[in-house]
Amino acid sequence: MLKIPDHQVAGHQARDGKLGPLIDDSGRFYKPLQGDERGSKEVAFYTSFSSNTRIPDHIQRFFPVFHGTQLLEASDGSGLHPHLVLQDIVSGCHNPSIMDVKIGSRTWYLQASEDYIQRALKKDRETTSLSLGFRISGLQRYDGKESGFWRPEKKRVQGFTVDDTRVVLRKFVSSNSPTDSDSERDCSFASAVYGGSTGILAQLLELKAWFEDQTIFHFFSCSILMVYEKEAILKGMSSGAKIKLIDFSHVLEGKGVIDHNFLGGLCSLIKMISEILTSPDENPNRSCLQEYEKNHSYSENGTTE
């Protein structure tokens, strides 16, 4: 049986009669194809990428497994609609903490329509994309049975500044309440999630090494999902930390040129996470943190207002 994903933190959602992705119990994620050329472009990318022998296996693992396309009843009740059939990245996870990070200082490209360029450029200017080379698009952090998930509202996420981003990357791997302004971010899970030979930083560095050489694709408006499970850490098990690249409606041929736009944003994210591991007990800006906490409180439904 198809159902609405519980752990989608960004993008179009299949709620309130809207068209959005669905999942099943077998570990598959059904993403509706966009009606314009973006849908066909994403299918073309997955088809090309999954069969490209120039992509090493250790890089393939950072992309969702592609299972083709399928006609399914759309979530908005409009009838049959073509869907991408992909690996459900959080299948098997009970209460995953997830962050969606859109990579690149520029999410538009010259071949796009003027309307798309202007909309993308506006978002890039209003967020941290231009200043940092990436922006947080959405996140959730599991806190426990009583408080559930901390999920900042979409408008709050869109308003994150550079300092907010530093704070949130620390809060993402901290054990204390995300709304407690009197305590420092303890970053108690940083070494288990970001650090180690199999942690998120090591995976990002592996991805970076590939991007330093690959000239096959240029990725615009693509995101990196960072996922881990807090409960596993508390039980003394592996955090299950992993990264996956998603959203490939705006991938172009590299034509022998390195994708400096994506690589630059990736390096910026790596630098910020490295700083957390180097100085986990230091807050980037105490006054900024207090102001952020003051304006980001839990609402009754577990999100922040």
Buried (B, 14 or more C-beta within 10 A) or exposed (E): EBEEBEBBBBBBBBEEEEBBBBBBEEBBBBBBBBEEEBBBBBBEBBEBBBEEEEBEEEBEEBBBBBBEBEEBEBBBEEEEBBBBBBBBBBBEBEBBBBBBBBBBBBBBBEEBEEEBBEBBBEBBEEBBBBBBBBBBBBBBBBBEEEEBBBBBBEEBBBEBBBBBBBBBBBBBBBBBBBBEBEEBBBBBBBBBBBBBEEBBBBBBBBBBEBBEEBEBBBBBBBBBBBBBBBBBBEEEEBBBBBBBBBBBBBBBEBEEEBBBBBBBBBBBBBEBBBBBBEEBEEBBBEEBBEBBBEEBEBEEEEBBE
